[in-house]
Amino acid sequence: MANSLKQWHNDPSVSDIEYTRMAWSGAMRVSEAFDQIDDNEQLATEFRDSVESGTDVTGQIPIGTKSCP
């Protein structure tokens, strides 16, 4: 999923880890696999999701602002 996001977005300024964080969405974040990720990485993933979904209040700009054709 992360590789697909990276190819679609095609922005070399975005690090691979951000695409990996964006790939964890919805029910995937309540899975056993997500539970096995380091707590700090879980927080970073949840933060990235809040930025991308527009619920972040820190003023971060979403990475996923590219429109679909």
N, C-alpha and C positions, 0 to 999 in steps of 0.2 A: 504494500500500500504506500509506504513512504517513497519508494522509487517511482511509483506512478505519479504521486503528487509532485515530486521533484521534476520529472520530465514534463508534466503539464505546465507547471509554473515557470520553469526554465529561467531561473534567476540565480546566477552564480554567487550573488552576495548573501544568499540564505544558506546557512550551514545545514548539513545533513541531519543533525540532531533535531532541528526544528521540524523537519518533515517527518521524522520518526515520532515526535511528540504529537504532531497533528494527526498521525495515523491512528492513534488511540482515541477512539470516539465512542460515545454512547455506552451500550452495555459491555463493550470490550473493557471498559475501565472497572467493571465489577467482576472481572474474571480472575481465575487463579493465576494466570500468566501475569496480569497487571500487579497482583498482590506480591509477586516475586521480585518485582522491580524495586530498586533502592527507594526509600521514602523520599529523599530529596528529588529524585527523578520523577516520582509520582507527582509531587508538588509542582515541579516545573511543567509537567505535561498538563496538569489541571489549569495552571496559569495560562499556558499557550492556548488551551481550549477557550478560556474566558476571553482572551484577547480576540481570537478568531470569531467567536460568537457574538462579540460586541457587548459582553457583560462586564468587561474589565473596567475598573475605574482609575487606573494609573495613567491613562493617556497613551498607552502603547498602540502602535498602528498595526492592524492585522497584516499578516503576510499574504493571506489569501484574498487580495482585493482584485485579482485579475478576473475579468468577465469571461463567461463562456461564450464561444462563437455562436 
